[in-house]
Structure formats: C-alpha cells, structure tokens
C-alpha cells in the first residue's frame, strides 16, 4: 500500500511564472515519484536503429500518417531512455500538424543525447526559448524541448490554388529594407525559433482578423521575452505568387493558424507593402 505522505505534492511555487498558452509541462503538478525516476544520466549508446525494423528511422520518416509517425517516435524514446509517458507529450496545433514536447533532466549531456536521438528519428529541435528552463520542487533543473518533423508537409499546390498571393509580417522598421533587399531565409527572426532557416508567411486566404491575430502573436511572443526596442507597429507585405518562381515550395507552420513558410529567399521584385497594423497586446502583458 502506498504511503500517501510520500505521494503528497508540495504546493509551494518553485518554478518561475509560466502563463504562456504554449506551456505543456507543470512541474508543480507532476508527481515527485515520476520526476525522481526521470532524473538520470542518459546512455548515449542505447538508441540503435535497425532499418529493417518497423520502427526504423527510414520507415518513421516515410510515414504519411503524422500521428502514427510521432507516436512511434514517442514509443522509441520512452522505451529507450528513462523518460516517462508524462515527459513526452504530443501536441496538436490546430490543423497544421503535430509536434513533440519533451521534459528532459538537465544533467550531464542529456540534452545533446535527446537532440541527436530525435534528429535520428526524423525530428529537429526548434531553438531554445528563454522560458524553456525551470526547476522542480527539489530544485533540479529541467528543460522543455520541442521538436517538429524534418520533412514538413508540402502545401505548395494548395497555397497556389487558393490564392495568387501570400503575406509577410514584420516590424515596420524593416519596411524599407524588405522592399529593397527582399526576404532572406533566416533562423533568427522566428518567434518560435526553429533551427531551420525560413521565411515565415501567412496564407493568401487570411482575413483581416487572421492577420491581426498573427501580428498580436508576434508582438506578444516578443513581449514575453522582454525584447529590447519592442515595436508595436507591424508592416503587412503582399507577395505576388504569379511573379514568384514556381519552384519555390511552401510548408505549413505548425505553430500559427494560417501560417506557412518557405526555406527559399524571396526577391523584392515580387513584394509590395500593403499597410501598417498595430499590435494588440494581451491584457496581462501590458505594461503596468
């Protein structure tokens, strides 16, 4: 019979405030017993993939069923390393796709081992965010690692069929530079900070409310990170798909409704400025 006192959860807040809608893990709720089991040094030599096996890297990456694919990856990781089911969460982002959130013990080289293992299984890590690190009730440090498929869903045909344009949103201060130099694929300007170089866009079918929501999202993500020189006014650009190279491919951005991206630079010759739009910050993020 379990000792109820040993399972009791201390309700004192020990991790920094995490009010983001993107939060997946709450260390004040996860039982200490699960965290104790997960607080181990991972063996870097445990994950060995046999391509003849039904859960091989090749077969996982070629799966067209995204839920099946990420479920298989979860099975591999949680049976290979001391990572519980509660530490590997499959998150659905509207209709744009699935991504994996892993709660990893920050000890030895666990982070590097998991990053390499997930890449082997067909998933790359987005860049760490400022609020990815936090502590449990025993003052042990953990990290929330997010991974998305290396092979994203190609929606080029759909995007071109539905509209002749796509949008790009950026702080108004970059207006002249974009109109002059175009858009360069980068891994530094994404609010969700993935590791792959991208140009983030919005579908041409986006409504006024959709564009406002994207502007708000960009601003609020930046505000939570307390970015210096924060800008509240954003520029809406239109990209003419009829003039754009037909070989440029588009993929769904799984983190933003109506969001898409390309990994190819976009020349200034197909970009026009539409108008400015002011961000509407979330109430709890407004300056006091």
C-alpha positions as CSV (number, residue, x, y, z in Angstrom):
1,X,0.0,0.0,0.0
2,X,1.4,3.4,-1.0
3,X,2.3,5.9,1.6
4,X,0.0,8.9,1.0
5,X,2.5,11.3,2.6
6,X,5.2,10.2,0.1
7,X,3.0,11.0,-2.8
8,X,1.8,14.3,-1.5
9,X,2.6,17.2,-3.8
10,X,4.0,20.3,-2.2
11,X,2.0,23.2,-3.5
12,X,4.6,25.9,-2.9
13,X,5.5,27.6,-6.2
14,X,9.1,26.8,-7.0
15,X,9.3,27.4,-10.8
16,X,9.1,30.8,-12.4
17,X,5.8,32.0,-13.6
18,X,4.7,30.3,-16.8
19,X,1.4,31.7,-18.1
20,X,2.0,31.1,-21.8
21,X,-0.6,29.3,-23.8
22,X,2.2,27.2,-25.2
23,X,3.1,25.7,-21.8
24,X,2.8,21.9,-21.8
25,X,4.5,20.8,-18.5
26,X,3.7,21.9,-15.0
27,X,6.3,20.7,-12.5
28,X,4.1,21.7,-9.6
29,X,1.6,19.1,-10.7
30,X,3.7,16.2,-12.0
31,X,4.2,13.7,-9.1
32,X,7.7,13.8,-7.5
33,X,7.9,10.0,-8.0
34,X,7.8,10.4,-11.8
35,X,10.4,13.2,-11.7
36,X,12.7,11.1,-9.4
37,X,12.6,8.2,-11.9
38,X,13.4,10.6,-14.8
39,X,16.3,12.3,-13.1
40,X,19.0,10.2,-14.5
41,X,22.0,10.4,-16.9
42,X,21.0,9.0,-20.3
43,X,23.2,6.5,-22.1
44,X,24.2,7.9,-25.5
45,X,24.7,4.4,-26.9
46,X,21.3,3.0,-26.2
47,X,19.5,4.2,-29.3
48,X,20.4,1.9,-32.2
49,X,18.2,1.9,-35.2
50,X,17.9,-1.1,-37.5
51,X,16.5,0.0,-40.9
52,X,14.8,-3.4,-41.2
53,X,12.8,-2.9,-38.1
54,X,9.3,-1.5,-38.4
55,X,10.3,1.4,-36.1
56,X,13.4,2.3,-38.1
57,X,14.4,5.9,-38.9
58,X,13.7,5.4,-42.6
59,X,10.2,3.9,-42.0
60,X,9.3,6.5,-39.4
61,X,10.3,9.4,-41.7
62,X,8.5,8.0,-44.7
63,X,5.2,7.6,-42.8
64,X,2.4,9.7,-44.3
65,X,0.3,9.4,-41.1
66,X,1.8,12.1,-38.9
67,X,0.1,10.9,-35.7
68,X,1.3,7.3,-36.4
69,X,4.8,8.7,-37.1
70,X,5.1,10.8,-33.9
71,X,3.5,8.0,-31.8
72,X,6.2,5.6,-33.0
73,X,8.9,8.1,-32.1
74,X,7.4,8.5,-28.6
75,X,7.4,4.8,-28.2
76,X,11.1,4.6,-29.1
77,X,12.2,7.4,-26.9
78,X,10.2,6.4,-23.8
79,X,11.3,2.7,-24.0
80,X,15.0,3.6,-24.7
81,X,15.6,6.3,-22.1
82,X,14.3,6.8,-18.6
83,X,11.6,9.2,-19.9
84,X,8.1,8.5,-18.8
85,X,4.9,8.9,-20.8
86,X,4.2,12.1,-18.9
87,X,7.5,13.5,-20.1
88,X,6.8,13.1,-23.9
89,X,3.7,15.0,-24.9
90,X,2.3,15.0,-28.5
91,X,0.8,18.4,-29.1
92,X,-1.7,19.2,-31.9
93,X,-1.6,22.7,-33.3
94,X,-5.0,23.3,-35.0
95,X,-5.0,21.6,-38.4
96,X,-1.4,22.4,-39.3
97,X,0.3,19.5,-37.7
98,X,1.8,17.8,-34.6
99,X,4.9,18.4,-32.6
100,X,6.6,16.7,-29.7
101,X,7.3,18.3,-26.3
102,X,9.9,16.5,-24.1
103,X,10.6,17.2,-20.5
104,X,14.3,16.4,-20.0
105,X,16.5,16.3,-16.9
106,X,19.3,18.9,-17.3
107,X,22.2,16.8,-16.1
108,X,25.4,15.6,-17.8
109,X,24.8,15.7,-21.6
110,X,21.2,14.6,-21.7
111,X,20.1,17.5,-23.8
112,X,22.6,16.7,-26.6
113,X,21.7,13.0,-26.5
114,X,18.0,13.6,-26.9
115,X,18.5,16.2,-29.6
116,X,20.7,13.8,-31.6
117,X,18.3,10.9,-31.0
118,X,15.3,12.9,-32.1
119,X,17.1,14.0,-35.2
120,X,18.0,10.4,-36.0
121,X,14.2,9.6,-35.7
122,X,13.3,12.4,-38.2
123,X,12.6,15.4,-35.9
124,X,14.7,18.6,-35.4
125,X,14.6,20.8,-32.4
126,X,13.5,24.4,-32.6
127,X,15.8,26.9,-30.9
128,X,15.6,27.1,-27.1
129,X,13.5,29.9,-25.7
130,X,14.1,31.9,-22.6
131,X,11.4,30.2,-20.6
132,X,12.3,26.6,-21.6
133,X,14.3,26.1,-18.4
134,X,12.7,25.7,-15.0
135,X,13.1,23.9,-11.6
136,X,11.2,21.2,-9.8
137,X,10.3,21.0,-6.1
138,X,13.7,19.6,-5.3
139,X,15.4,22.5,-7.1
140,X,16.6,20.2,-10.0
141,X,16.7,21.9,-13.4
142,X,14.6,20.6,-16.3
143,X,14.2,21.7,-19.9
144,X,11.1,21.7,-22.2
145,X,12.4,20.7,-25.6
146,X,10.2,21.0,-28.7
147,X,10.7,19.0,-31.9
148,X,8.9,19.1,-35.3
149,X,9.2,16.9,-38.4
150,X,12.3,17.2,-40.5
151,X,10.1,16.5,-43.5
152,X,7.3,19.1,-43.2
153,X,4.0,18.9,-45.1
154,X,4.4,20.5,-48.6
155,X,1.3,22.6,-49.3
156,X,2.6,24.5,-52.3
157,X,-0.1,23.3,-54.7
158,X,-2.9,24.1,-52.2
159,X,-1.5,27.6,-51.5
160,X,-1.2,28.5,-55.2
161,X,-4.6,27.1,-56.0
162,X,-6.4,29.0,-53.2
163,X,-4.8,32.4,-53.9
164,X,-2.4,34.4,-56.1
165,X,-0.8,36.0,-53.1
166,X,0.7,35.3,-49.6
167,X,1.5,37.7,-46.8
168,X,4.6,38.5,-44.8
169,X,4.5,40.4,-41.5
170,X,7.5,42.2,-39.9
171,X,8.1,45.2,-37.6
172,X,7.5,48.4,-39.5
173,X,11.1,49.5,-39.0
174,X,12.2,46.8,-41.6
175,X,9.8,48.1,-44.3
176,X,12.4,49.8,-46.5
177,X,15.0,47.1,-46.1
178,X,12.5,44.4,-47.2
179,X,11.2,46.4,-50.2
180,X,14.8,47.0,-51.2
181,X,16.5,43.6,-50.4
182,X,13.6,41.2,-50.3
183,X,13.2,38.4,-47.7
184,X,16.1,36.2,-46.7
185,X,15.6,32.8,-45.1
186,X,16.8,33.1,-41.5
187,X,16.6,31.2,-38.2
188,X,16.8,34.3,-36.1
189,X,13.6,36.2,-36.8
190,X,11.1,33.4,-35.8
191,X,9.2,34.0,-32.6
192,X,9.1,30.2,-32.2
193,X,12.8,30.0,-33.1
194,X,13.2,26.8,-35.1
195,X,16.6,25.7,-36.2
196,X,15.9,25.6,-39.9
197,X,16.3,28.8,-42.0
198,X,12.9,30.0,-43.0
199,X,10.8,32.9,-44.3
200,X,7.6,33.0,-42.4
201,X,4.4,33.9,-44.2
202,X,0.6,33.9,-44.0
203,X,-1.8,32.2,-46.4
204,X,-3.3,34.4,-49.1
205,X,-6.8,33.5,-47.9
206,X,-6.1,35.1,-44.5
207,X,-8.8,37.5,-43.3
208,X,-8.2,40.9,-41.6
209,X,-8.8,39.1,-38.3
210,X,-6.3,36.4,-39.2
211,X,-3.6,39.0,-40.0
212,X,-4.4,40.9,-36.8
213,X,-4.0,37.6,-34.8
214,X,-0.6,36.9,-36.4
215,X,0.6,40.5,-35.6
216,X,-0.6,40.1,-32.0
217,X,1.1,36.7,-31.7
218,X,4.4,38.1,-33.0
219,X,4.2,41.1,-30.5
220,X,3.1,39.1,-27.5
221,X,5.8,36.4,-28.0
222,X,8.4,39.2,-28.2
223,X,6.9,40.9,-25.2
224,X,7.1,37.8,-23.0
225,X,10.8,37.6,-23.8
226,X,11.2,41.3,-22.9
227,X,12.9,42.0,-26.1
228,X,14.6,45.4,-26.2
229,X,13.3,48.1,-28.6
230,X,10.0,46.3,-28.8
231,X,7.9,47.5,-31.7
232,X,4.1,47.7,-31.6
233,X,3.5,48.6,-35.3
234,X,4.0,45.9,-38.0
235,X,4.1,46.1,-41.8
236,X,1.9,43.8,-43.9
237,X,3.5,42.8,-47.2
238,X,1.9,41.1,-50.2
239,X,3.9,38.6,-52.2
240,X,2.7,38.0,-55.8
241,X,2.8,34.3,-56.5
242,X,2.2,34.9,-60.2
243,X,5.6,36.5,-60.3
244,X,7.4,34.2,-57.9
245,X,9.5,31.3,-59.1
246,X,7.2,28.2,-59.4
247,X,9.9,26.0,-57.9
248,X,9.7,27.7,-54.5
249,X,7.9,25.4,-52.1
250,X,5.6,26.3,-49.1
251,X,5.1,24.3,-45.9
252,X,2.6,24.7,-43.0
253,X,3.9,26.5,-39.9
254,X,2.5,24.2,-37.2
255,X,2.7,26.9,-34.6
256,X,0.5,29.5,-36.2
257,X,-3.0,29.2,-37.7
258,X,-2.9,30.4,-41.3
259,X,0.9,30.4,-41.0
260,X,3.2,28.9,-43.7
261,X,6.8,29.2,-44.6
262,X,9.4,28.7,-47.2
263,X,13.1,27.9,-46.9
264,X,13.9,29.9,-50.0
265,X,14.7,33.6,-50.3
266,X,12.0,35.9,-51.8
267,X,13.2,38.7,-54.1
268,X,12.0,42.3,-53.6
269,X,10.6,42.3,-57.2
270,X,7.5,40.3,-56.0
271,X,6.9,42.2,-52.7
272,X,4.7,45.2,-52.2
273,X,3.8,47.0,-49.0
274,X,0.1,46.7,-48.1
275,X,-0.3,48.7,-44.9
276,X,0.7,49.0,-41.3
277,X,-1.1,47.3,-38.4
278,X,-0.8,47.9,-34.7
279,X,-0.4,45.0,-32.3
280,X,-3.0,44.5,-29.6
281,X,-1.1,43.1,-26.6
282,X,-2.7,40.6,-24.3
283,X,-4.0,42.3,-21.2
284,X,-1.7,40.5,-18.7
285,X,1.3,41.5,-20.9
286,X,0.6,45.2,-21.0
287,X,3.0,47.4,-19.1
288,X,1.7,48.5,-15.7
